[in-house]
Amino acid sequence: MRKEYTKIKKIESSMIEIEKVTDVAYKAVVSLHALGRDFVGQVIKIDEDTVTIEVFGNTEEFSLNDIVVSFEEKPLEIPLNETILGRTFNGIGEPIDNGGQIYSDKTYSIEGLPLNPVAREYPRDFIQTGISSIDVLTTLIRGQKLPIFSGSGLSHNQIATQIVRQAKLKTDDDFCFVFAAMGIKKDEAMFFEDSFNKAGVRDKVVMYENFADSPIMERLIAPKCALTAAEYLAFEKGYHVLVLITDMTSYSEALREVSSIRGEVPSRKGYPGYLYSDLASIYERAGMIEGVEGSVTLIPILTMPNDDITHPVADLTGYITEGQIVIDRQLSNKGIYPPINVLPSLSRLMKDGIGEGYTRSDHEDLMNQLYESYSKVQDVRNIAQIVGEDDLSDTDKKYLEFGSAFENKFLSQDQNENRELDESLDLGWDILKILPRTELHRVSKENCDKFIGD
């Protein structure tokens, strides 16, 4: 029989301190009974015989004299089986869709699998998203972690759902999806559910939702529950799993709030000094294992406060992950969808996942030339603002024409338009024909003759 404790020292926000506790493990699960209800918590600090726990629930009406606490001998675990596909859970893995409980002979720690780095397989397989700017210039690779950097009010949610609808592998292996949302509004949750239903993929999506009015502690658990489900589906059941997590800024702000309550010394912009390692513990759960059929590909979404890419959350995420897809407000204001700014965007793994045997032999040449030419467009536009377009050279005028075509024909596409890779590549070559051949410095003569002509 578990020992029960009622000696509560202090309640502050979601934190409860208990005195005279013995034989308790760090991060152990805590069961609380208060207000006639049962709650779940977790040990976050042990100081001699005083233990601090975080409660995954609203503690506003808790009384020091009306709490009964008991400790488990294990970290938080969730039951998993294949029936989780098509289901919706809250931030701590409890069903909220009236589909009943998940029954399983085995439960899984939300802290993840202890993977040997040597056992990881290097990601190489191209994932087609049907979005030209991603497939050609910021290629997503199976097993990669590739975040979307966005801003408040931009179309990152639409882009995320479009990727879920359209993502496919060259081998035609099917995907299943895990979606985690932290601090979202009810209408956002309805948008995602409606999008998945209309796309006919709802029965392949596992959803973990933490709402803006839900306990803040759930916000820190939701992505761990989602990734635990993804690891189960990938490494035990052999699925290729695409994980979407939104919004990592909301997660980080919850971490900052909890750190402040704990009285920890703040670092940049008030975030805790361990923000980097905490984010890494989430992002690094993506990948593939040698000899295992399944894979976990991660697309975390974060909104940059004031569109500041140097903000700590975006800055640290860029260090940990393998590139970023940057959503641009200026392109959005022009009516371009998806408003992906390809110049600060990159995919560090694409070099090993494109070309002969993966995409097409001309892919790398086209990518390099589009980057160089569009970068030159920005310089020409700046000059045109000073001297006027009429005084530009004929070549510079061609660059302005190229820039307009690149944004309005290549970058821009309908939300329901699913472009095949060959279609996107051919479109890129067609737009490059606007420029004089002498300006195509990044293309081999063979590809220039084949796709550009004289």
N, C-alpha and C positions, 0 to 999 in steps of 0.2 A: 504493500500500500504506500502511495506517495505521501511524503510529508507536506503538510499545509502550513503556510505562513500568513499571519495577520498583522505582524508588527511593521506597519507602513511608516516610514520616516518622512517622506515628502512626495507630493504630486506636483509636477510642473509640466504643463502642456501634455504631451504624450508620454512623458518620463515619470517613472515611479521608482523611488528608492526604498529598499527593504533592508532592515537590520537583522543581524544575528542569523545569517544564512550560511550553511556549510555544504560542501560537496556539490557545487554547482559549476557547470562548464560554460565557457564563453560561447555565445551565440546559441545556447540551448533554448528550446521552445518553452514558453511559459503559458500556463493556463490560468486565467483569472475569472473569478466570479464576483460580479458587482451589479448593483441595480437589478438583481433578479435575472441577469443574463450572463452568458459565458463569452469571454474574449480571449484572443490569442496575442502573445507578445514574444519578445526575444531578449535574451541577456546581452547587453552591450558594454557593460563595465563591471568589473569585480575589484573592490577595494577592501582588502582584508575580509571582514564579515558583512560588509555592506554591498549590496548588489543593485545595479541600475538596470531597469528593463524598459524597453520601448513597447508600447501597446498599439496594436493594429486596430484602432477604433477611437471613437470620440470619448474622451475622459473628462469632459467639462463638468459633468454632474457627479463625478466620483467623490466619495467621502473617505477620509482616512480610516474611519471605523467600520467601513462596509465593504472591504475587499479581502478576498481569500485567494491566495496565490499558491500554486504548486508548480514544480519544475520537472521537465522531462530530461532524459539523459541523451538527447540527440538534437541536432539543428532542425530547422523547419523543413518538413518534407511534404510532398504532394503526391497523391495517387495518380497514376497515368496508365492508360491503355489506348488503343486506337479509336475508341469511341469519343475521344476528345475532339476529333475532327468535326467541324460544324458546330461546336459548342462555344458558349460565352461564359467567361469567369470574371470575378472581381480581381483586385490587385493581389490578393493572397491565395488565389487559386480556388476559391469557392464558387460553385455554379450559380449564375444569376439569370439563367434563361429558362427556368422551369423544366429543364430536361432531366432533373434528378441528379443524385450524387454519382461520382465516378468510383466504381469498385474495382480494386486491383489487389493482387496478391503481394505486390511490391510497391513501396513508396520511394520517392527520389528526392534527395537533398537539393534545395534550390541553389546551393552554392556551386553546383556544377561538377562535372567529371574531372578528376585529376589527370589531365592528359600529359603524356610525355612529349615534350617538344620535338624530340627526334622522330616520333611516330607520325608527325604531321606530314601530309602530302602536299606538295607545292601546287597551288591552283593554276589551271591552264585552260579549262573549258569555257568557251564563250557562251554567255547568256544573251539571247536576243530579247530586247525589251520592246522593239517596234518603234522606238523613239530615235530618230536619226542622230541627234546631237550626242546621245549616250552611246549608241551602238558604234558609231564611227569615230568619235573623238574622246569619249570617256568610258571606254568599254568595260562592262561589268563581267567579272569572271566568277565562275562557280567556286564557292568557298571563300570569296573575298568579303571584306568589310569595307563598304563604300558609302560614306554618309552623304546626306543632302543638307547643305547649308542654305538656310532660307531666312526670311524675315517675316515679321508679323503681317498678316493679311495677304501674303503671296500664295501661289498655287501649289505649294508642296504636297498638300493632301491629294489634290487631283492627280499630280504626277505619280505619287505613291500607289494610288489605286489603279492607275493606268498600267504601271509596271506589273502589279499583281494580275491584272486581266490578261496581259500580253506576254509575260515572260515565258520563254521556252528554250530548251537546249537543242543543239544540233542533232543530238542522238534521239530526239523526240521523247526522252524520258520526261515523265510528268512531274510537276512541282506540287507540293502542298505548302501551306503558308501559315505562319504564326504572326499574329499582330498584337502588339502591346501599346497601350495608350496611357499616358500619365497626365492627370490634371486637365482632361478634355471636358468640353461642355457636352450636354446631352445631344444637342443638334449635330455636333461633330461626330459623335458615336453613331447617330442615325445615318449620317452621310456615308460613313464607311460601310455600315451594314447594308444599306441600300445599294451601294456600288458593288459590293461583293455578290449580293443577290441578283442584280441585273446582269452581272457578268457570268452568272452561272457557276461561280467558284465557291459559294458559301459553304458547301459541304466539304471543302478542302482547306478551310480556314479555321484556326483556333484563335479565339479573341480573348485578350486579357485587358479589362477596362478599369481604369481608376479615374473617377470623375473629379471635377474641380471641387465639389463639396464633400468628397470622400476623405477619410482620415489621411493625413499627410504621410504617415508611415507606410501606408499601402503603396504610395508612389515609389518608394525605395525598393519594394519587394516585387512589383509587377514585372519589370524587365527580367528579373532573375527567374520568376516562374515561367515566363515566356520562353526563355532560353533553355530552361530545363526541359520543357515540353519539346522544343526543337531538337535538343540533343537526343532525347528518347526516340523521336520519330526518325531521326537521321541515322543514329549509330546502333540502334537496336532493331528498327523496322525497315531500314534501308531506303527511306525517302530522301529526295533532294528537297531541302526545306529552305524557303526564302523568308527571312524574318524582317518585319518592319517594326521599328520602335519610334514612337513619337510622344512627347517631345523631350529630347535629352536635356534641353535647357530647363524645362520644368522639373525633371529629375534632379538636376544639379542644384536648383534653387531649394528644393526640399532638403537636399543634403546639407546645404548651407544653413537652413533654418534649424535643422536638428543639431548641427555642430554648434550653433550659437547657444541653443538651449543647454547643451552639455558643458558650455563654458570653455570650449577649446579656443586656442589662439588662432585668429583668422589669418589668411594669406591674401592673395590678389583679390581685390573687390569683395572681400569678406568671405570668400570660399575657403573651405578647409585646406590645409596643406596636402592632404592625401587625396585631393580631387583627381589627380592624374592616375594614381594607382587604383582608385575606385572605378573610374571610367574604364581603365584597362581591364579590370576584372570582368567587365561586361563585354567589351568589344572583342577581347581575345578568345571568347568562347565560339567564335565563328571559325570555320575551317573544315578540313577533311583529314581522315585518318587512313594511313596505308592499310590496305587489305579490307577496308570497310566500304560498302557500296554507297552509303548515304553521304550527305554533305549539309553544312549549315552556311548559308550566305546571308550576310547581315547588312541591312540598309537602315541605319539610324537617322532620324530626322532631328535637326535642331534649328531653332529660330534664334538668329543673332540679334541681341538687343541693339537697337539703333543701326541695324545692318552692319555691325562692326565685326569684321572677320578676325580681328585681333583680340576679341573678347575671350576670357579664359576658357570657357567651354568649347568654343570653336577652335581656339589655338591648341589646346591639349588634345582635342579629338583629331585634329590634323596630324599631330605627332604619332598618335597610336594607330590610326587607321591607314588604309592604303589608297589615299587620295580623297577627293571630295567632288560633289556636283554642286555648283554654286548657282542659286536662283537669284536673278538680277532684277531689281525694282525698275530700273530704267527701261529694260526690255519689256517688262510687264506693262509699264505705262504706255508703251508703243502698241499694245494690243497683241504682242507676240506670245504664243503658247506653244510649247513650254518655254518660259523665259530663262533658259539656261545660258549663263555667260561662260562660254567655253574657254576663255583665256585663263581665268584663275582656277578652272576645273581641271582635274587630272585623275587618271587611274594608273597607279604605279605598277599594277600587275598586267596591264594590257599588252605590253611589249612581248610577253611570253604567251599571250593567248590570241594573237592575231596573226595573219599571214597564211602561207600555204599549210593546209592540213587543219587549220582552225577556222579562219574566216575566208579571206581571198588574198591572193599574192600581192595585189596592188593596194591593200588596205593601209599599210604603213606609209607608203609614199603619199597617198591621198591625205591621210591624217596630218602628216608633217607640213604639207603644202597649204592645207586649209588653215592650220594654226598660223603659219608665217604670213599668209595673205591677209587674214582677218586682223592680225596684229598691226600690219601696215595700214589697214583701213582706219584704225583708231588714230594713227599719226596724221594721216591725210585729213581726217575730219577736224582735227585740232588746227591744222594749218588753214583749212578752208574757213574756219571761224575768224581767222585773223585777216587773211587776204581776200576772202571771197572765192566762190567756186569758179567764177569766170577767169580768174587769173591762175588757176591750176594748170599744170601740164596735162597733155592728153593721157599720159599714163596714170596720173593721179586721178583724173576723171574716171578712168576705167576702174580704179580701185573703189571709188565711191559707188559706181554701178555694181561692182562685185559685192560690196558690203550690204547694199540694199537687197540684192538677190539672195545672198547668204542668209540674212535674217528673215526675209519674208517667204522664202521657198524652202530652204534647208532646215533652219531652226524651227520655223513655225509649221505646225501641223495640227489638225483637229484632234480633240481629246479622244475620239473614237477611231482615229486613223492608226492602223497597225502596219507600219512599213517593214517589208522584208529587208534583210541586210543588203542584198544585191540592189534593191531599189534605192536604198539610201546611198550606197557607194556610187551608183551610176548618176544619181542626182548631184552628188558632190563634184564629179568630173564635169558634168554639164555646166555647172556654175563656174568652174575654173576656166572654161573656154572663153569667158568674158575678158580675162586678162591676156595680155600679149604673152606669147610663148617664152620670150626672153625673161619674163618675171617669174617663171616656174623653176625655182632653184632647187627644190627639194624632191623633184620627180626624176626618176631614171629616164633615159632616152627611150627605152623600150616601152615604158608605160605612157610616156608623153606621145609617142607615135601611135600607140594603140587607142588611147582615150581622148587625146586632144587634137591630134592631126596636125597639119601644116599651119 
